């Protein structure tokens, strides 16, 4: 500090000029960092009570997909603008103190020990309120493995949040925020909110998103869900165990999660839906097949508010022939038995592969608000799900779609390759349920008008 002051007192013009330039660079980088990470939404600023929110989350994860917005990022001191950034907030309950959860989130050197796909993590700079860390991910996608290297700058905010931004790597931009909110002494509400330009991560990712645009939303949902699970498992000292000890106790059918049967406060659901598309990632369930082998299922629920009358929403959203015109993946629909049995043909594109899926579902109304369905036959071995509706007012209806699937021997080989995607059941389940909800809601509202 004395040397710096002496330089200012020195009459040498060049010393002063160099110091001014260095200070300006430092100040500008700090301003850019705050300005960029301040764009990331914070759940605590959205008028939620932490205890009420934790009662909704419980054993599942709650995800909010925000509407598209324009954001600014800075990488290599180059400013970039993105017009269609969609932030994803993933919320989970961790049964541990907020101090313990915070120490795990800040343990960047050991991310390779517990974060999924992370094979190396090193800290190159650390100060009181900033950490720079280098990461290498190894992502296994169909047929190949891809290594992704990048550098993040993490900021320890005064309000306790931990924000980050990408400063080096092939991807053009990535920004995010951790919120660690104490609910009680040994219970913490953990929130991960982020956006990344995944399409710029590499040629294969670009091809995947280009062939299936819905993946641009499903991939960040799956990534956030995996990261929260990793922190939760480490904080609760739980090892991931996929071993089934007693097959005889497994049911032949899963229990379909029903949102309105869980007594979630309607006003909270409406508040969530006013922010963006709602997703619930439910705990994994296991069933057994006819050969007494275990089958895992990940149910995903997507929902939102429809500005239309209750009966009209039910009628239009379950009209299978009209859904065909709404979703480009649906190539054929055949309705039988007064609409209770429907034959579907879907077509997908992955990289250079084109594949079709044929299957038949059985549909049944169990009450005035709930339609459940399951697979009868076809290329997909297991499909279970439901549609739920709740009247909020004469012109407002809450609508939810819950969905889980599993492929097996009957599925095309190329479709089974998708199992190699990290968290594939969540990725494809989130993609299917989200795209249906997000396309149906504006379509229904337009038709009503």
N, C-alpha and C positions, 0 to 999 in steps of 0.2 A: 504493500500500500504506500509506503514511504517513497519507494522508487517511482511509482506512478505519479504521486504528487510532485516529485522533483521534475519529472518529465513535463508536467503542466507548467511548472515555474521556469523551465528552460526556454530560452528565447528562440530555440531552433524551430522553425516553422514546420519542418517535415515531421518532427516528433509529434507535434500537436495534431497535424493532419492525420497521421497514422492512428493516433489514439481516438480521434473523433470517428474515423471510419470503423475501427474495431467496436467501439461502443454502439455505434449506429447499427452494425450488423447484429450484435447481441440483443439490442432492444427490439429490432425488427423481427428477429426470429422468435422472441418471446411473444410479441404482439400477434404474429402469424399463428403461433401455437394456440394461444388462448382463443383467438378469433375462429380458428378452424374447429377446435374441440368443443367450443360453446354451441356449435350447430347440432351436436348430438343431444337428442331429447333426454330429459331426466324424469323418471317416473314420479319422484317425490314432488315435482313441480306440477303434477297433473291432478292435484286435489284428491289423493288417495290416502286413506287411513291404513297404516302398515299392518295393524292387527286384523282388520277386515280383509285386506288383500291376502294376508297369509292364510286366513281361514278358507278362502276360495282356492288357493293353490294346493295346500295340503300335500298329498303324495304325488300330484301331477305337476307338470310345468305349464305356466300360462305364457302365451306369446302374443304380442301385439305387432301387427305389420302396419306401419304408418303409411299414409298416402305419399305419392311421389312429390319430391320437392327439389328445388335447385340449391346446390351447395358449392362451396369453394374449398379447394384443397391446395396444399403447397408441398411439393416434393422436389428436391434438388434446387430449392429457391425458385421453382417455376410454379406459377399460379395456374390451376386448372379449374374449369367450371363443369359441373355435371347437372343436367336438367332433370334427370329421372331417378335420382337417388331415393331408395326406400329403406328407411331404418327399420330394424327388427329388434324388439325388446323381448328377451327371454327372462322369465321370473320364476324363481324356485325358492323353496324353504330349505334351509340347512340347519340341522339340529346340533348347533355348536355356537359358541359365543362369537360376537362380531369381531373381537380381537383375533381370534384364531382364524376366522375366515379371511380377514384382511391380510394376515401374515402369509396365508397360502396364495392368495391372489398376487401378493408382492414378491413371491418366491420365484422370480424369473429364472434364476440359475438352475432350478430343478424342474422346470416345466417338462423337460424331456422324460422325467420319471413318472409323470401322471397325466399330462395333457395328451389327448389322442393325436396320433400321426406325427407327434413332435419327436424327432430323433436327436436333435441337439438344441441347446439353449445356453447362451453365454451373455453376461453383462459386460459391456465395454466402457460404460460410464455410469457413475452413481453420485448423486448429490442429495441434499435434504429433500428437494421437491421434484427431482427428475431422475429417470433411469433410462438408459439406452441399452437395448438388448437385441442380440442377433439370434434368429431362429432358422431351423431347417425342418421342413415338413416333408414326410414321405407319404404321398397319397396314392392308394391303390385303386386304380380304376380298371374297367374291363381290359384284360390282356396285358397291361403294362403297369409299371410303377413310375411315379413322377416325383422328383425332388424339387421343392420350392424353397428358396432362400430369401429372407427379407429381414429388415431392421425396423424396429418400432421404438418410438420415443414415448415413454410413459410419464404422466404428470400426476403428482400427488396434490390434489386440490385442497383448498382451505376447508371446504365443507365435507371433506372425507372421501369424496369421489376419486376414482382413479381413471383418468382419461388417457387415450393414446392416439397416435397417428403414425402412418407409414412414412418413413424418411428414406428408405432404400429398398430396392427390390424390383422384380419384373412387373408386378401389379402396379397400376397407375395410382391407386388411392385406396386407403383403408383408414377409417377413424371409428372410435368407439368410446364407451364409458362403462365402468363398473360402479354400481351402487351397492353399498354394504350397509343395510339398515337394520339396527337391532330391534327385535320384537319383544324379546324377554332376555333373561340372563343367558340362556342356552338355546336361543332360537334366533336365526338371522334371516332376513329377507334379502336374497341375493339377486341382483339384476344385471344382465349384460345387454347393452344396447349398442348396435354397430351397423356399419354399412361398408361394403368393400366392392370394388369394381372387379368381380370375379372373372368377367369375360376377358380381362387383360392379363390373367394369370398365366396363360399359355395357349397354344394352338388347340390342344385337345379340349380344354375347358371352353374355349370360344366355339368350337364345333358343337359341343354338347349343348350349350345354351342356345346356339343358333338353330339347332335342330329341334330342341325342346325349350322354347322361351320360358315356360313355367318354372324351369330349374333355377332361373335367376332369383326367384323368391324362395324356393325350396332349399337350395344349398345353404344360404345364411341361416335359415331356420334350423336346419340340421346341425350346422356348425355351432351355433349358440347353445343348442340343447346338449350337445356333447361336452362343451366346455363347462357348462354349469354342473352337469353330472360328475365331471372329473373333479371339480372343486368340492362338491358335496361329498363324494365318496372318500376323498382324502381327509376332509374335515371330520367326517363321522367315522373315520378309520375303518371303512368298509371296502373289502375287495370285491371286484366284479365277479360274480359267480354264476355261470350259465349252466351249471350241472344240476340235473333233475334227479333227486334222490329216490323218489317213489313214483314210478309211472302209473301205478294203479290208482293213485289219488287224483290224477289229472282228469278234468272233464273232457267230453268229446266236443263240446261247444263252449265258446267264451261267453263272458258276461258283457254285453254291449253297454258301454258307459252312456248314460242318459243325463244330459246337463240339467234338465228341469226336474229330475228326480233327486238331485243332490241338494236341493233347497238353497241354491246360490241366490243371494238377494238380486231381485230383478233390476233395481235401480243401479246396482253396481255393474251388472251385465250391460245395461243401456249406456252407462258412462263409458265403459270399455269400448263398446261398439261405436260410440260417437268419436273416438280417437282414431280407430282404424279397424282392420279385420282382426277378429279374435281367433286364436288357436289354442287348443289344449292338447298337450302331449301326455297321454295317459300311461300309467305304468305297464310294463310288458306283461302279457298274459301267456300262459302255456296251456296247450290242449294236446290230446293224443289223437293220432290218426287210426285208421282201421288196422294198420300193422303194428299198433301199440308203440309208435315212435313219437317223441315230443315235437310239437310245432309251436313256434313263437309268433306272437301277433302284437303289433304296435298300433293301437287305436289313436287316430288323430281326429280332433273335432275342429271344424272351422265354422264361423258364424258372423252374423252382422244384423243390422237393422234395415228393414225394408219399408220404405215410405209407401205402403199400400195396405189395403184391408186384408185381414186374416184369411178369409176364404179364398180370395183371389190369389194370394201368395201360395197357398196350398195347391190350388188348381194349376197354376202356371208352372210352378217349380217341379211338379210331378208329372207334367205332360211330356212323356218320353220322346214323342215324335218331334216336338218343338225343341227339345234339348239337343237333338241331332243337328239342327241348323245353327245352334249356338256354339257348340264345341267342335273344332275342326278334327279332333282325334276320333270322333264317332263317325263311322262309315256306314253302319246299317243298324236299324232298330226294328224289331218285330214284336208286337204286343199280342199276347194270348190270354185266354181265360179272364176276360174283363179287366185286363190290366194287372193282374196279380203275378203273371209270369212274363218276363221280358227277355228276348234274345238280343245280345249286344255283339257288335263287331267293332273293335277299335283298331286303329293303325297308328304306329309310332315310328319315329326316326331317331336312331342313335348313330352318330358318326356317319358311316357309309351304309349302315344297315337299315332296311325297312322291314318291319314285322307287323303281323296282325294277330289279334287275340279275339277268339270267339268264346263267349260264355253266356250262361243263362242264370238269371236271378229270380228268386221268389220274393214277392213283396206282400206285407201284411200290416194293416192298421191295427194297433193294439189299443188305441184310444183316439179321441178326437184331435190330439196334438202330436201323436207319435206314429211314424211309419218305420217299421224295421224290415231289413232285407238280408238275404244270404244266398250264396251260390248254390245252384242245383247241379250244374254240369259245366264242362268247358275246359279251356286251356289253363285258367287260373284255378288252383286247387281249393283255395279258401277265400271267400269274401264275406264279410259281415259288416253291417252298418245300420244307420238309422237317419231319419230326418225328423227334426223337432220344430214345432211352431208354438209361439206364444203371442197372444193379442196384448199389445201395450195400450193401444187406443184404437179408435175407429180407422185411423189412417197409418198406424205404425204396428209392425209385426217383427218380432225377433225370430230369426231362422237359423238353425244349426244343422250341419251335416257331419256325421261321424262315420269313420271308414277305416277298415283294416283289411289287409289281404296277405296272402302268402302263395308263392308259386311252388311248383313241385315237378314231378316227372312229366306232367301233361303240358307244361309251358314250353314254348319255343326256346331253343338253345340260346339264341341271342338275347332273349328277355331274361333268362336266368343269369346272364352275365352281369346284369345290373346289381345282383347280390354282392358283387365285389366292390360296389361303391360304399364308402364309409357311411354307416348308419342308413343303409339303403331303404329299410322299411319306413323310416321317418321321412327321408327325402321324397320318396315316391308317394307316400300317404299324404304328406303336406302339400305336394304338388297337385295331386288329384282333388283333394277337398278344397284347397284354397282357390284354385282356378274355377271350380264349379260355383262356389259362393260368390266370388268377385265378378264373375261374368253374369250370373243369374240375377243378382240384385239390381244393377242398372237396367238390365233387359226387362225384368218384371215391372219396374217403375215406368219405363218407357211405354210398355204395352198398356199399362193402366191409364196413363195420360192420353 
